[in-house]
Amino acid sequence: MKFLSFAALVAMASGAVAHSWLECVDTKVKNKEAAKANPSLNVDQTCNGYPRNKVHNGDWISESSNYAYGFSTDYACREGQRVPGQTAASAPMATATPGQKLLMRYWGNGHTRWDIGSPNHRDPGLVRLYWAGKKETEIEKLADLTEKFWVPGTQQNFSADAVTELTNGNTHMNEKANYMTFTVPEKIENGRHMMVWGWAWKAGLQAASTEAGDYNPAWDLAWGTCFDLVIKDSKFSGSSPVIKANQKGYTESDSSSAVCSQTCLKGGQASSKCDGSKETCPPCWYKQDGNINCYSYTSGTKCPWEGAMTCTSKGKRELLHSHGRKHKRNM
């Protein structure tokens, strides 16, 4: 079997570049529905609450370069957003009450439409929120942005609520805004709560959820933004039970065994399948175009694809994040 060179793998892995970030936590829009019906209208909106250290407001290029975070380290927040309660000048954090609906705004950046998006015919994925369920409590590590800290109900298609104007014979998008409505949990105590907005745009190795409203592990996080929310007028105290990590007896499941026992395509070739439950397959596993591919590589020491997993024959699985660092799990 002939496998691609490591350099070729890296080139393929780099693929299309994408980025998005949470621009506003509490957005007031006077004409959102009118603008959706007639996208030539300008969106009339103001922001009443910003993410952490929100700088370069209104300067899209500077924000893109200095604010967007592609989970390039082991941290859940990018550098400049790791200080609790961190704000920038003229960008205060949001304040809300239990049950309040917050309209969150983020950037489409060429990925809102399946048919003319960038890259063309790639699903824009999902957006979700994560929260420790406790006041004054940080989610510090990227590895903790999983179902255990996911806020139930906060999972929607990236472009589910977007205002997009089509131009040039419907071949070009003018993405004016993408929105997500966040209903603040009723069981949340007064005080400052740290949360993470995440865009899951990478195809994960796990199977999609089968029940509506479940956390969908088929999508892995690609970009994120940290923010704080100050809660007032709550009658609840303690850890919120809506977060799975706070539920009695909860233990986080390890999916790597199920993943590595699937069938992969050696070298990405449909004619060469390998059953991971019965035989030793090439160790580098990743998903592309709905298929799980497995590769061997001799140059370099890391599996080069984002969201890849190293499946070994020694009873260990190593989940690799986009920056290539390993998180070993004994089976």
HELIX and SHEET records of a PDB file:
HELIX    1   1 PHE A    6  SER A   14  1                                   9    
HELIX    2   2 LYS A   32  ALA A   37  1                                   6    
HELIX    3   3 TRP A   60  ASN A   66  1                                   7    
HELIX    4   4 LEU A  142  ASP A  144  5                                   3    
HELIX    5   5 GLU A  147  PHE A  149  5                                   3    
HELIX    6   6 LYS A  244  ASN A  246  5                                   3    
HELIX    7   7 SER A  256  CYS A  260  1                                   5    
SHEET    1   A 4 LEU A  22  CYS A  24  0                                        
SHEET    2   A 4 LYS A 101  TYR A 106 -1                                        
SHEET    3   A 4 HIS A 172  THR A 183 -1                                        
SHEET    4   A 4 ALA A 162  THR A 167 -1                                        
SHEET    1   B 2 ASP A  26  VAL A  29  0                                        
SHEET    2   B 2 GLN A  45  GLY A  49 -1                                        
SHEET    1   C 5 ALA A  94  ALA A  96  0                                        
SHEET    2   C 5 TRP A 219  ILE A 231  1                                        
SHEET    3   C 5 GLY A 191  ALA A 203 -1                                        
SHEET    4   C 5 LEU A 126  TRP A 131 -1                                        
SHEET    5   C 5 TRP A 150  ASN A 157 -1                                        
SHEET    1   D 7 LYS A 273  ASP A 275  0                                        
SHEET    2   D 7 THR A 263  LYS A 266 -1                                        
SHEET    3   D 7 ASN A 291  TYR A 295  1                                        
SHEET    4   D 7 CYS A 284  GLN A 288 -1                                        
SHEET    5   D 7 MET A 309  CYS A 311 -1                                        
SHEET    6   D 7 LYS A 316  LEU A 320 -1                                        
SHEET    7   D 7 LYS A 326  ASN A 330 -1                                        
END                                                                             
